[in-house]
Amino acid sequence: MDRYSFLRQLADSWVLLALTLVFIGVVLFVWRPGSRRLHRDAAESIFRNETRPAPEPTEAETGANRKEVE
């Protein structure tokens, strides 16, 4: 059996099975109980500062210790 035939047979059987199981696992992960709140939070995250602008980040948050130039 040459290499191409072996890899073709492997892809047609075991790799297809593995990818199917990965797909089913991803679907089950997304539709698991309790994930609705996390999905809603992620979907609405762009609207969090809609009524007022976000506060300026502090130096600790930005990681920069710059001196202000006057």
N, C-alpha and C positions, 0 to 999 in steps of 0.2 A: 504494500500500500504506500503510495507516494504521499508526500507532505500535504499537497493540496487536498487530496481526497480525505485525509485524516482530519484536517482543519475544517473542511466543509461538513463532514459528518458531526464533528464536535459542535460546530456552530448551529447546525440544524437540530441538535438534540439538547445537550446540556446547557449551552449558553442561552438558548431560547427559554429553557425552563428557569434558569437563574434570572434572566431579565423579566420574565413574567412574575416571578416571586417578588422581585424588587418593586415592580409596578404595583402589585397588590399591597405590598407593605407601605408604600407611599400613600396610596388611597386610604388605607386603614389609619395611617398616622394623621392624615388631614381630617378625617371624619370621626376621630376618637371623641369620646365623651369629655366635655369640659373644654374643648378647644374653641368653642364659639366665641367666648369672651376674648381670647387672644387674637382671633381673626378680626373681630370687630375693632379691637384696639389698634391693630396694625392698619386697618382700612381707614380709620378716622384720625390717624396720627398727623396727617397733613393739615387738619383743621383745628389743631389744638390752640394755636395762637391767632385765631381768626379775628377776635374782637380787639386785641391789642398786640403790639409787637413783642417778640420774644425778648427777654432780658439779655443784656450784654454779658458775654461769658467773663468770668473772673480769671485772674492770672493763673490760679490753680487749675482751672478747667482747661485753659488753652495750653498750659505747660510752658508758656513763654515768660521770661523774667526780663522784659524790656523796660528801659528807663524812658519815661516820657520826655520828649523834646519840647522845650518851651520856646 
